[in-house]
Amino acid sequence: MTPLFARREHALDERQRVAWESAQALWGVHLHDPELKPGAHMPSFAWFSFPPQVVVDPSEAERNGVGAFYESIFAHEIGHHVLSPSTRVTSFAIAQQMNRAIAATGRDLIPEPGAKAQMLSNLWSDMLINTRVAAMQRQRDAEPGVDPEMIRMWCVLSSVPTADQLWWVVLRAYEVLWSKPAGFLCPPSPPPRPVRSTERAAPTTPQATTNEAQRVKAVAEAAAVDARIAAEAQWAEFVVTNPELDASLLAETVRTFGDDPVSGALRFGMLLAPYLTAAGGSIGPSGGVGRASDGGCAGQADGAPPSAGELEEVLGDPRLREVPEHPAVIKARESGGMADPSTEQGTQPTDSRSGGDAMGQGYGVAETLELYSSADPNAVIAAWYITAAKRWVKPLTQPSSRPNSVDETIPGALEQWSIDDDIASLDWAATLSTNSTVVPGVTTRLRALLPDAPPDQRESVQLDIYIDSSGSMRAPHVGSPAVLAGTILILSVLRGGGRVRVTSFAGTGQVAGGARFTRDRAEALRDLTFYFGGGTTFPLDVYGSRYRDTRADRGTHGTATRRHVVVLSDDGLRSMFGTGQEQYATTALEVRRVLDSGTLIVEDPRHQMKEPAAAAGYDVEYLGTMDDAPAACARLAQRLAEPRTSDGTTPGGRRG
């Protein structure tokens, strides 16, 4: 891309300069000059990029017959920097909304769903901008009987009748938005619905196996694949489109969400995604749409992958948690014609294993990784869990280990001194100032004393986290309740000013993570989401060595470091209590004696860890689903914030 203030290879001519200044005045902004790139071989004659840059191919504009409409061309591209998407973050959010709409409609039914989502994103922004530009031109010019330049340009772009239902819906919506009669931009009637191929898919061939048990399993897996394919084919028949109604709903959506592109993007996607299914995903010149298929704009060019900060901002947008619903369903429910929003039509249920619904984001980790495949996967995973955990994060502190100062008193209000009160409490100055004649019990006064105890002091928490990353635990990229719980704890401790240390473990010798406590959130989350796979062996040797030097100060008070350990695992955590590691059978018990608290957060539906954990003095919180993680963390936070008193005689009691 040409540097912002570099000399342009192709300068604007006088006509283009006037159009450029007029387009900027229309939006009330001032930008550096656009870049002209004749023969750029882009999908259209104009596009934009970030940092704000407008690019136009003059030769392509002339070939499309719009060389006389430079004000509208420039105003449209400026609109991408002013209205939609306006920023990279909004651009990513709109694209994610389109991906959610495609997933809800039937992702497997649409070829190249990622590319189609980008196409819908640009088309949605184009509609918002074109509608706004036409309205501003009409208000500025106020010429009766003369259409704004934007509308005249679209008469040229739509001169070739479209054979695509999706594009007919868009053009008909423009007619409604611009108060034009049917047939102004597109034929009065929509083109016929494409006929889908009804060929039956060939049965899935089971994988080759070596024994009968494996053969039965392979046959069952192949049958499950065939059943899924058949269900998807049947589902496709239920995806209903109504071009006339959808065009009206589309125009209404553009009017309603003209200033909120992210919220409107989901409804726009739910309106138009079924047409991608009905057309087999074909759209563009090969699908008979012609030169208007891109809306006159090639969209954003050379978009760099999102940074970690941008990912966190996008995924944290609450608008991305709205349930995908067709606007017709929303309208019917608002009018009282539909009572149950859970029975929406045109959407498929999400996979609970992905964690999208339980996390409240509506888009699972795996789908988010696929959507942002060009970004750092560690940053994507971290941002996903951060935004999923954020609603449950509260500053985590604990009572200070420093002794409180001695209670003091402060003077209070004057009260009457009676003859039964201590003579030493008599306030002679107050008594004589009231009346020079002293009458005991009548004119005598005393000063009340009020307690002035200092408030309870709080201090930050130092938390040592061990997370099981063996094959029996759900991997971070498919939605792990243990990782969610760990993220909640890490963010809560850091927000309270504390420090954390995270250790990931799996089989023997498979240990990763830092050896020191840190306040670096990125480092802690990187260690938390590290995944080995394989077997489960708790690193008792590492665990014991880290606390061996602290055993001598058991029972100290004052400013002694408070020690809290949390282990995130499943029923394979029995190795923590010596199973398979008999030489370390007492390590967990010995370490617990020098800890202020020890908690196991486990995916253990049968509660097998109850007895060994109790014997060693560890508390246990059980996880079954993603929904259980926040509650488990809340109970743990309560124990840390308000520790139980103990006489120090039991293995599970607080040290000292």
ROFI-125693 format. One record per residue (C-alpha): residue in one letter; x, y, z. Coordinates in Angstrom, 3 decimals. Example, Ala and Ser with C-alpha at 12.3 -4.5 7.8 and 13.67 -1.06 7.14 Angstrom:
BEGIN
- residu:c1:c2:c3
- A:12.300:-4.500:7.800
- S:13.670:-1.060:7.140
***
This chain:
BEGIN
- residu:c1:c2:c3
- M:0.000:0.000:0.000
- T:1.219:3.505:-0.819
- P:2.374:5.431:2.283
- L:-0.254:7.904:3.447
- F:1.688:11.047:2.582
- A:3.829:9.749:-0.283
- R:3.630:11.276:-3.756
- R:0.891:9.599:-5.773
- E:1.843:7.909:-9.024
- H:-1.487:8.974:-10.541
- A:-2.752:12.359:-9.363
- L:-6.410:13.315:-9.366
- D:-7.533:15.266:-12.415
- E:-9.667:18.376:-12.014
- R:-12.960:16.494:-12.282
- Q:-11.870:13.866:-9.738
- R:-10.530:16.566:-7.398
- V:-13.882:18.363:-7.345
- A:-15.680:15.057:-6.739
- W:-13.262:14.138:-3.926
- E:-13.715:17.475:-2.129
- S:-17.484:17.228:-2.557
- A:-17.549:13.679:-1.157
- Q:-15.552:14.746:1.912
- A:-17.865:17.711:2.480
- L:-20.836:15.372:2.252
- W:-19.550:13.346:5.227
- G:-17.995:16.352:6.990
- V:-14.512:14.807:7.104
- H:-11.085:15.529:5.662
- L:-8.872:12.666:4.464
- H:-5.673:12.431:2.452
- D:-6.128:11.985:-1.278
- P:-7.327:8.646:-2.651
- E:-4.990:6.413:-4.591
- L:-5.679:5.777:-8.278
- K:-4.644:2.350:-9.575
- P:-5.570:1.852:-13.223
- G:-5.639:-1.810:-14.234
- A:-5.401:-3.127:-10.668
- H:-7.369:-6.280:-11.571
- M:-9.465:-6.088:-8.416
- P:-13.028:-7.504:-8.272
- S:-14.461:-3.987:-8.645
- F:-13.502:-0.409:-9.430
- A:-13.103:0.820:-5.823
- W:-12.023:-0.537:-2.449
- F:-10.688:0.592:0.924
- S:-8.176:-0.482:3.571
- F:-6.954:0.347:7.068
- P:-5.313:2.689:8.050
- P:-7.904:4.804:6.224
- Q:-7.169:4.552:2.517
- V:-9.456:4.878:-0.509
- V:-8.390:3.276:-3.794
- V:-10.090:3.570:-7.190
- D:-9.377:1.928:-10.539
- P:-10.420:4.621:-13.083
- S:-10.195:2.298:-16.070
- E:-12.492:-0.240:-14.391
- A:-14.916:2.535:-13.436
- E:-15.096:3.635:-17.076
- R:-15.571:0.044:-18.224
- N:-18.542:-0.298:-15.861
- G:-20.018:2.948:-17.139
- V:-19.761:4.854:-13.842
- G:-16.924:7.236:-14.714
- A:-19.316:10.163:-14.407
- F:-20.232:9.369:-10.779
- Y:-16.958:9.961:-8.928
- E:-18.600:11.826:-6.069
- S:-20.719:8.781:-5.222
- I:-17.767:6.423:-5.708
- F:-15.576:8.467:-3.357
- A:-18.430:9.077:-0.902
- H:-19.105:5.338:-0.745
- E:-15.486:4.482:0.082
- I:-15.265:7.301:2.627
- G:-18.405:5.840:4.185
- H:-16.517:2.646:4.927
- H:-14.215:4.713:7.175
- V:-16.990:6.833:8.699
- L:-20.062:4.601:8.980
- S:-19.400:0.913:8.365
- P:-17.212:-0.728:9.358
- S:-15.308:2.475:10.325
- T:-12.700:0.516:12.342
- R:-10.932:-2.809:12.101
- V:-12.622:-4.000:15.289
- T:-16.078:-3.327:13.874
- S:-15.036:-5.019:10.639
- F:-14.122:-8.193:12.527
- A:-17.335:-8.026:14.566
- I:-19.511:-7.723:11.448
- A:-17.707:-10.658:9.838
- Q:-18.276:-12.763:12.948
- Q:-21.978:-11.911:12.914
- M:-22.171:-13.110:9.306
- N:-20.352:-16.316:10.202
- R:-22.807:-16.882:13.046
- A:-25.725:-16.393:10.670
- I:-24.237:-18.859:8.193
- A:-23.596:-21.385:10.973
- A:-27.176:-21.030:12.202
- T:-28.576:-21.474:8.693
- G:-26.402:-24.476:7.863
- R:-22.667:-24.006:7.406
- D:-22.161:-27.399:5.759
- L:-24.745:-26.515:3.103
- I:-22.841:-23.458:1.826
- P:-19.590:-23.885:-0.143
- E:-16.728:-21.681:1.069
- P:-18.670:-20.289:4.046
- G:-15.790:-18.060:5.130
- A:-15.647:-16.289:1.769
- K:-19.436:-15.972:1.701
- A:-19.368:-14.380:5.166
- Q:-16.887:-11.761:3.947
- M:-19.076:-11.117:0.903
- L:-22.144:-10.611:3.103
- S:-20.153:-8.340:5.445
- N:-19.177:-6.019:2.613
- L:-22.672:-6.132:1.113
- W:-24.222:-5.116:4.450
- S:-21.836:-2.178:4.852
- D:-22.479:-1.170:1.234
- M:-26.233:-1.026:1.797
- L:-25.885:1.144:4.899
- I:-23.495:3.518:3.131
- N:-25.374:3.770:-0.170
- T:-28.631:4.508:1.648
- R:-26.970:7.207:3.775
- V:-25.126:8.805:0.835
- A:-28.282:8.962:-1.287
- A:-30.159:10.590:1.613
- M:-27.396:13.177:2.172
- Q:-27.201:13.982:-1.539
- R:-30.983:14.396:-1.720
- Q:-30.974:16.714:1.308
- R:-28.081:18.789:-0.045
- D:-29.270:19.141:-3.632
- A:-33.041:19.342:-3.022
- E:-33.802:19.250:-6.750
- P:-37.394:18.149:-7.354
- G:-37.697:15.381:-9.902
- V:-33.927:14.717:-9.995
- D:-32.587:11.577:-8.350
- P:-29.413:11.799:-6.244
- E:-26.239:10.778:-8.024
- M:-25.978:7.560:-5.986
- I:-29.343:6.370:-7.309
- R:-28.409:7.315:-10.879
- M:-25.186:5.340:-10.549
- W:-27.118:2.296:-9.386
- C:-29.367:2.513:-12.410
- V:-26.222:1.948:-14.461
- L:-24.836:-0.815:-12.223
- S:-28.113:-2.731:-12.310
- S:-28.786:-2.315:-16.031
- V:-28.211:-6.032:-16.658
- P:-31.172:-7.990:-15.183
- T:-30.098:-10.354:-12.436
- A:-30.882:-14.062:-12.421
- D:-29.878:-14.472:-8.779
- Q:-32.530:-14.356:-6.057
- L:-30.163:-12.931:-3.439
- W:-29.185:-10.009:-5.615
- W:-32.813:-9.420:-6.591
- V:-33.675:-9.092:-2.888
- V:-30.887:-6.514:-2.451
- L:-31.954:-4.445:-5.460
- R:-35.621:-4.602:-4.492
- A:-34.673:-3.432:-0.975
- Y:-32.889:-0.443:-2.555
- E:-36.091:0.368:-4.441
- V:-38.025:0.350:-1.167
- L:-35.394:2.422:0.633
- W:-35.251:4.996:-2.163
- S:-39.054:5.071:-2.629
- K:-38.836:3.747:-6.173
- P:-41.460:1.591:-7.900
- A:-40.925:-2.112:-8.527
- G:-38.931:-2.613:-11.719
- F:-36.753:0.494:-11.246
- L:-33.554:-1.460:-10.473
- C:-34.617:-5.086:-10.984
- P:-37.463:-7.032:-12.649
- P:-40.792:-6.672:-10.825
- S:-40.849:-10.408:-10.075
- P:-37.956:-12.358:-8.556
- P:-36.094:-14.954:-10.618
- P:-37.097:-18.595:-10.034
- R:-35.593:-20.539:-7.153
- P:-32.646:-22.693:-8.324
- V:-33.311:-26.420:-8.548
- R:-31.095:-28.356:-6.155
- S:-29.549:-31.649:-7.137
- T:-31.308:-34.584:-5.510
- E:-28.622:-37.193:-6.156
- R:-28.192:-39.492:-3.188
- A:-24.748:-39.396:-1.648
- A:-22.685:-42.574:-1.841
- P:-22.545:-44.505:1.453
- T:-19.518:-43.838:3.603
- T:-16.946:-46.639:3.484
- P:-15.891:-47.833:6.959
- Q:-12.200:-47.625:7.769
- A:-10.125:-50.790:7.565
- T:-9.761:-52.557:10.925
- T:-7.821:-55.443:12.451
- N:-10.406:-56.988:14.776
- E:-14.153:-57.378:15.169
- A:-14.554:-54.722:17.863
- Q:-12.829:-52.108:15.737
- R:-14.900:-53.169:12.707
- V:-18.162:-52.679:14.606
- K:-16.998:-49.265:15.780
- A:-15.950:-48.240:12.252
- V:-19.297:-49.336:10.806
- A:-21.143:-47.348:13.474
- E:-19.054:-44.251:12.756
- A:-19.701:-44.570:9.011
- A:-23.424:-44.937:9.664
- A:-23.350:-41.817:11.830
- V:-21.703:-39.865:9.002
- D:-24.358:-41.062:6.534
- A:-27.103:-40.099:8.986
- R:-25.642:-36.619:9.390
- I:-25.421:-36.125:5.612
- A:-29.020:-37.283:5.192
- A:-30.182:-34.981:7.988
- E:-28.408:-32.012:6.403
- A:-29.997:-32.775:3.031
- Q:-33.404:-32.951:4.675
- W:-32.717:-29.757:6.611
- A:-31.892:-27.932:3.372
- E:-35.440:-28.515:2.148
- F:-36.780:-26.619:5.170
- V:-34.699:-23.494:4.486
- V:-37.458:-21.323:3.083
- T:-36.933:-18.082:1.166
- N:-39.531:-15.489:0.233
- P:-37.860:-12.813:-1.932
- E:-40.700:-10.257:-1.809
- L:-41.068:-10.487:1.980
- D:-37.313:-10.666:2.558
- A:-36.723:-7.523:0.481
- S:-39.201:-5.649:2.666
- L:-37.574:-6.990:5.844
- L:-34.134:-6.108:4.488
- A:-35.150:-2.502:3.851
- E:-36.587:-2.328:7.361
- T:-33.358:-3.750:8.806
- V:-31.269:-1.119:6.989
- R:-33.482:1.672:8.326
- T:-33.473:0.310:11.880
- F:-29.748:-0.398:12.187
- G:-28.354:2.433:10.073
- D:-26.203:3.586:13.013
- D:-25.459:0.160:14.509
- P:-23.798:-2.033:11.853
- V:-22.823:-4.806:14.276
- S:-26.317:-5.445:15.639
- G:-27.930:-5.254:12.216
- A:-25.335:-7.545:10.650
- L:-26.763:-10.641:12.342
- R:-30.279:-10.001:11.041
- F:-28.937:-9.158:7.599
- G:-27.028:-12.446:7.576
- M:-30.058:-14.417:8.723
- L:-32.055:-12.860:5.864
- L:-29.601:-13.579:3.065
- A:-27.749:-16.742:4.181
- P:-30.691:-18.993:3.146
- Y:-30.242:-17.735:-0.421
- L:-26.671:-19.018:-0.412
- T:-28.076:-22.411:0.590
- A:-30.824:-22.327:-2.018
- A:-28.393:-21.305:-4.754
- G:-25.819:-23.882:-3.760
- G:-23.552:-21.035:-2.707
- S:-23.174:-19.563:-6.204
- I:-23.158:-15.794:-6.413
- G:-21.235:-13.381:-8.543
- P:-20.553:-13.226:-12.266
- S:-20.510:-17.018:-12.627
- G:-23.928:-17.103:-11.032
- G:-25.392:-14.664:-13.495
- V:-25.327:-11.635:-11.222
- G:-23.167:-9.541:-13.507
- R:-21.221:-6.408:-12.824
- A:-23.326:-5.316:-9.871
- S:-22.525:-8.475:-7.919
- D:-20.044:-6.663:-5.698
- G:-22.231:-3.640:-5.097
- G:-19.688:-1.459:-6.864
- C:-17.145:-1.952:-4.065
- A:-14.535:-4.657:-3.695
- G:-14.535:-4.266:0.067
- Q:-11.518:-4.194:2.340
- A:-8.176:-5.061:0.776
- D:-5.148:-6.646:2.437
- G:-6.648:-6.923:5.899
- A:-4.011:-7.855:8.498
- P:-4.990:-10.468:11.108
- P:-6.404:-9.102:14.364
- S:-4.095:-8.399:17.268
- A:-4.643:-9.829:20.749
- G:-6.215:-6.575:21.908
- E:-8.538:-6.419:18.914
- L:-9.601:-10.023:19.443
- E:-10.483:-9.345:23.058
- E:-12.479:-6.250:22.102
- V:-14.363:-8.075:19.341
- L:-15.164:-11.213:21.317
- G:-16.179:-9.132:24.314
- D:-18.850:-7.273:22.344
- P:-22.205:-8.238:23.946
- R:-23.941:-7.822:20.576
- L:-22.196:-10.991:19.419
- R:-24.168:-13.005:22.000
- E:-27.586:-12.289:20.507
- V:-29.418:-15.455:19.439
- P:-29.443:-15.727:15.613
- E:-33.048:-15.371:14.455
- H:-34.647:-14.574:11.127
- P:-36.179:-11.061:11.204
- A:-39.549:-12.574:10.283
- V:-39.421:-14.688:13.451
- I:-38.476:-11.651:15.548
- K:-41.288:-9.613:14.045
- A:-43.839:-12.378:14.613
- R:-42.820:-12.726:18.259
- E:-42.928:-8.966:18.852
- S:-46.436:-8.843:17.415
- G:-47.538:-11.644:19.762
- G:-47.777:-14.313:17.106
- M:-44.940:-16.412:18.546
- A:-44.504:-16.988:22.265
- D:-41.470:-19.264:22.501
- P:-38.217:-17.823:21.144
- S:-36.487:-21.186:21.559
- T:-38.450:-22.686:18.688
- E:-37.081:-20.398:16.009
- Q:-37.148:-21.684:12.446
- G:-34.265:-21.614:10.029
- T:-31.582:-22.191:12.632
- Q:-29.775:-25.334:13.609
- P:-28.843:-26.111:17.225
- T:-25.282:-25.424:18.201
- D:-22.921:-28.083:19.437
- S:-22.771:-27.926:23.223
- R:-19.315:-29.449:23.120
- S:-18.007:-26.305:21.471
- G:-18.954:-24.362:24.556
- G:-20.594:-21.524:22.655
- D:-23.935:-21.487:24.439
- A:-22.602:-22.274:27.903
- M:-20.011:-19.550:27.578
- G:-22.663:-17.091:26.483
- Q:-20.849:-16.114:23.307
- G:-22.906:-18.099:20.808
- Y:-19.721:-19.136:18.955
- G:-17.441:-21.902:20.159
- V:-13.661:-21.906:20.459
- A:-13.170:-24.152:17.425
- E:-15.371:-21.943:15.251
- T:-13.596:-18.823:16.487
- L:-10.197:-20.350:15.702
- E:-11.398:-21.194:12.206
- L:-12.793:-17.700:11.724
- Y:-9.516:-16.060:12.793
- S:-7.224:-18.671:11.258
- S:-4.741:-16.001:10.158
- A:-4.267:-14.741:13.728
- D:-2.059:-16.218:16.450
- P:-4.048:-19.245:17.724
- N:-2.810:-18.695:21.278
- A:-4.102:-15.124:21.166
- V:-7.466:-16.287:19.797
- I:-7.892:-18.926:22.514
- A:-6.820:-16.519:25.261
- A:-9.180:-13.793:24.038
- W:-12.060:-16.271:23.811
- Y:-11.654:-17.493:27.400
- I:-11.033:-13.966:28.722
- T:-14.275:-12.675:27.255
- A:-16.132:-15.815:28.345
- A:-14.903:-15.437:31.935
- K:-15.165:-11.672:32.249
- R:-18.736:-11.540:33.534
- W:-17.772:-13.645:36.585
- V:-14.481:-11.931:37.421
- K:-14.302:-9.971:40.672
- P:-11.213:-8.699:42.510
- L:-10.037:-11.526:44.751
- T:-8.424:-10.533:48.042
- Q:-8.016:-12.102:51.477
- P:-7.893:-10.814:55.069
- S:-4.526:-9.316:55.879
- S:-2.113:-11.449:57.878
- R:-0.838:-8.321:59.664
- P:-2.371:-7.775:63.135
- N:-4.826:-4.892:63.462
- S:-3.872:-1.908:65.588
- V:-5.377:-1.543:69.080
- D:-8.920:-0.203:69.061
- E:-9.149:3.488:69.908
- T:-11.964:5.880:70.764
- I:-12.964:9.314:69.562
- P:-15.053:12.016:71.338
- G:-18.765:11.855:70.665
- A:-21.782:14.000:71.539
- L:-22.457:15.666:74.908
- E:-24.760:13.789:77.253
- Q:-26.220:14.520:80.671
- W:-24.064:13.419:83.607
- S:-26.079:11.897:86.440
- I:-25.035:11.260:89.999
- D:-24.710:7.531:89.226
- D:-21.964:8.177:86.634
- D:-18.262:8.096:87.375
- I:-17.077:11.456:88.641
- A:-14.054:11.179:86.343
- S:-16.307:11.277:83.293
- L:-17.692:14.715:84.220
- D:-16.830:17.298:81.547
- W:-16.366:20.514:83.573
- A:-15.772:22.731:80.565
- A:-19.011:21.648:78.912
- T:-20.889:21.843:82.223
- L:-19.801:25.405:83.053
- S:-20.359:26.591:79.483
- T:-23.965:25.438:79.792
- N:-24.697:27.126:83.137
- S:-22.450:28.775:85.698
- T:-24.591:27.283:88.437
- V:-23.721:23.607:88.804
- V:-26.686:21.393:89.664
- P:-25.607:17.717:89.733
- G:-27.717:15.596:87.439
- V:-29.303:18.704:85.839
- T:-26.644:21.002:84.381
- T:-23.737:18.569:84.485
- R:-22.483:17.153:81.186
- L:-20.217:14.343:80.020
- R:-18.625:13.617:76.637
- A:-19.551:10.269:75.101
- L:-16.738:8.149:73.660
- L:-17.235:6.309:70.383
- P:-15.216:3.287:69.257
- D:-12.783:3.906:66.409
- A:-11.699:0.424:65.353
- P:-9.702:0.388:62.085
- P:-11.384:-1.323:59.114
- D:-10.407:-4.879:58.314
- Q:-7.328:-4.860:56.136
- R:-7.249:-6.871:52.903
- E:-4.308:-8.085:50.878
- S:-3.790:-9.678:47.491
- V:-3.728:-13.422:46.847
- Q:-0.867:-15.569:45.599
- L:-2.409:-18.540:43.771
- D:-0.615:-21.646:42.526
- I:-2.622:-23.374:39.750
- Y:-2.003:-26.856:38.347
- I:-4.041:-27.860:35.279
- D:-4.332:-31.342:33.807
- S:-3.725:-31.274:30.037
- S:-3.877:-35.026:29.448
- G:-5.949:-36.666:26.735
- S:-8.846:-37.312:29.111
- M:-9.363:-33.569:29.587
- R:-11.158:-31.490:27.002
- A:-8.653:-29.512:24.974
- P:-8.792:-25.710:25.202
- H:-9.705:-25.399:21.513
- V:-12.982:-27.342:21.911
- G:-14.225:-25.621:25.066
- S:-12.819:-26.753:28.399
- P:-14.675:-26.054:31.671
- A:-11.391:-26.490:33.534
- V:-9.709:-23.808:31.416
- L:-12.707:-21.526:31.919
- A:-12.471:-22.021:35.685
- G:-8.739:-21.344:35.581
- T:-9.266:-18.190:33.539
- I:-11.825:-16.869:36.025
- L:-9.400:-17.467:38.885
- I:-6.421:-15.910:37.096
- L:-8.301:-12.761:36.134
- S:-9.826:-12.436:39.617
- V:-6.457:-12.765:41.357
- L:-4.765:-10.301:38.998
- R:-7.593:-7.797:39.368
- G:-7.167:-8.008:43.141
- G:-3.479:-7.158:42.768
- G:-2.212:-10.697:43.329
- R:0.091:-13.054:41.470
- V:-0.388:-16.478:39.918
- R:1.732:-19.414:38.845
- V:0.319:-21.898:36.331
- T:1.642:-25.396:35.678
- S:0.295:-27.671:32.933
- F:0.882:-31.408:33.345
- A:-0.010:-34.681:31.642
- G:2.057:-37.862:31.568
- T:5.315:-38.599:33.356
- G:7.798:-35.844:32.606
- Q:5.223:-33.730:30.766
- V:5.255:-30.511:32.777
- A:5.081:-26.969:31.398
- G:4.700:-23.530:32.918
- G:6.636:-20.927:34.801
- A:8.524:-21.562:38.012
- R:7.751:-18.118:39.445
- F:4.606:-16.249:40.355
- T:3.677:-13.547:37.867
- R:1.271:-10.697:37.174
- D:1.668:-11.127:33.415
- R:-1.802:-12.108:32.195
- A:-0.587:-13.259:28.784
- E:2.032:-15.534:30.352
- A:-0.437:-17.060:32.804
- L:-3.063:-17.744:30.127
- R:-0.463:-19.160:27.760
- D:0.547:-21.664:30.436
- L:-3.104:-22.385:31.276
- T:-4.022:-23.240:27.673
- F:-0.930:-25.349:26.978
- Y:-2.106:-28.834:26.029
- F:-0.113:-32.083:26.010
- G:-2.619:-34.913:25.526
- G:-1.679:-38.441:26.578
- G:-1.765:-39.916:30.084
- T:-2.234:-38.359:33.525
- T:0.478:-38.250:36.172
- F:0.434:-35.432:38.684
- P:3.987:-34.027:39.047
- L:4.395:-34.800:42.736
- D:8.159:-34.404:42.484
- V:7.784:-30.811:41.271
- Y:4.926:-30.166:43.705
- G:6.925:-31.379:46.690
- S:10.134:-29.563:45.761
- R:8.363:-26.226:45.404
- Y:7.060:-26.346:48.977
- R:9.869:-28.274:50.650
- D:11.703:-25.132:51.766
- T:8.534:-23.632:53.228
- R:7.757:-26.435:55.665
- A:10.082:-25.083:58.331
- D:8.051:-21.892:58.773
- R:4.750:-23.673:59.429
- G:2.841:-21.810:62.108
- T:4.458:-18.399:61.517
- H:2.262:-15.313:61.619
- G:2.640:-11.666:60.799
- T:3.760:-11.100:57.225
- A:4.203:-14.758:56.258
- T:3.243:-15.528:52.652
- R:-0.214:-17.037:52.341
- R:-0.195:-20.136:50.137
- H:-3.155:-21.302:48.055
- V:-3.138:-24.190:45.583
- V:-5.802:-25.072:43.008
- V:-5.659:-28.210:40.857
- L:-7.850:-28.494:37.728
- S:-8.232:-32.093:36.574
- D:-10.564:-35.123:36.303
- D:-10.758:-38.489:38.056
- G:-7.245:-39.235:36.743
- L:-5.988:-37.008:39.545
- R:-5.746:-40.075:41.788
- S:-2.060:-40.011:40.857
- M:-1.789:-36.905:43.044
- F:-2.284:-39.123:46.091
- G:0.316:-41.724:45.162
- T:-1.457:-44.003:42.654
- G:1.351:-45.074:40.329
- Q:3.813:-42.963:42.312
- E:4.091:-44.852:45.584
- Q:7.370:-43.137:46.468
- Y:5.426:-39.852:46.671
- A:2.327:-41.233:48.392
- T:2.484:-38.702:51.254
- T:3.662:-35.674:49.272
- A:0.196:-34.167:48.764
- L:-0.559:-34.517:52.487
- E:2.770:-33.004:53.518
- V:2.391:-30.056:51.169
- R:-1.176:-29.447:52.329
- R:0.082:-28.932:55.871
- V:1.942:-25.780:54.819
- L:-0.854:-24.372:52.678
- D:-3.562:-21.951:53.696
- S:-5.930:-23.681:51.294
- G:-5.876:-26.523:48.795
- T:-8.721:-27.036:46.326
- L:-9.324:-29.561:43.569
- I:-11.650:-28.469:40.735
- V:-12.340:-31.685:38.872
- E:-14.458:-33.106:36.064
- D:-15.462:-36.161:38.072
- P:-19.160:-37.062:37.688
- R:-18.753:-40.137:39.925
- H:-16.987:-38.150:42.678
- Q:-14.130:-40.664:42.898
- M:-11.803:-38.011:44.301
- K:-13.893:-37.408:47.409
- E:-12.222:-39.854:49.810
- P:-8.522:-39.412:48.895
- A:-8.934:-35.633:48.802
- A:-10.626:-35.559:52.195
- A:-7.925:-37.764:53.699
- A:-5.250:-35.322:52.558
- G:-7.260:-32.248:53.569
- Y:-8.165:-30.854:50.147
- D:-11.503:-29.287:49.283
- V:-13.163:-30.535:46.084
- E:-15.336:-28.669:43.576
- Y:-16.949:-30.767:40.832
- L:-17.438:-29.702:37.210
- G:-19.897:-31.390:34.874
- T:-20.386:-28.755:32.208
- M:-19.187:-25.280:31.349
- D:-22.035:-23.875:33.403
- D:-20.554:-25.397:36.580
- A:-17.208:-23.581:36.350
- P:-18.335:-20.105:37.479
- A:-20.157:-21.462:40.534
- A:-17.165:-23.583:41.529
- C:-14.870:-20.571:41.226
- A:-17.286:-18.442:43.234
- R:-17.258:-20.937:46.095
- L:-13.480:-21.106:46.000
- A:-13.223:-17.312:45.987
- Q:-15.500:-17.201:49.020
- R:-13.208:-19.579:50.897
- L:-10.168:-17.502:50.019
- A:-11.849:-14.203:50.849
- E:-13.322:-15.434:54.147
- P:-11.153:-18.356:55.322
- R:-12.484:-20.726:57.929
- T:-10.956:-20.620:61.368
- S:-8.925:-23.636:62.352
- D:-6.962:-24.796:65.310
- G:-4.228:-26.084:62.997
- T:-4.523:-29.703:64.162
- T:-6.104:-31.254:61.055
- P:-4.307:-31.885:57.783
- G:-6.824:-29.759:55.935
- G:-6.750:-26.856:58.338
- R:-5.004:-23.573:57.736
- R:-1.374:-23.724:58.652
- G:-0.517:-22.278:61.994
***
